[in-house]
Amino acid sequence: MIDNGTNRVIIFGKIIPQDVAIKIRKKTNRRVEILEIQQLNPINPQRYQDHQG
């Protein structure tokens, strides 16, 4: 999900944050910063699946 108001990208899924940051930097030619990493909560996975914003 891309938040154009604050120029942030939110990514859900099983990823390696550093690899994604490098790919975004290469595609956009802009500085990329990893702000927050949250682990998936196995007790309540439904909370993360249909995230609308």
N, C-alpha and C positions, 0 to 999 in steps of 0.2 A: 504494500500500500504506500502511495506517495502522498505526503501532506504538503501541498504547494504553499500553504500559508507560512509554514516554518521551515520549508526546504528540508524535510526529514523523510527518510524511507524506513518503513517498518516491515520487517521480514519475519514470517512465521515458518517453522519447519526445522528439520534436523540439518543444520548447516555448520560450517566452520566460519565464524564471523570474520576472521582475518582474510580468508580467501574471497569472501563476498565483497569486503571493503576494497580489496585490490581490483576486482573486476569492475566495480562501480567507478573507482578512480580512473581506470583505463578508458572506460566508455565515456565518462563525462569530462575528463581532463580537469577535474576539480579536486580540492582537498576533501578527504573523507575522514570522518571521526566516528568511532564506535562509542556511543553514549551509554548504553545499558544493555546488559545481557540477562535475560530471565530464563530460568529453567522451566521446562514443561512440568506441570504438577500432575503426577499420575493419578492422584485421588479425584481430581476434577478436570479431565482433559476436554470436556465439552466447552469449558470457558474460553479456550483458545481457538476452537475450530471455526466458529461462525462470528469472528470478530468484525464488527462493523465500524469501528473507529474509536 
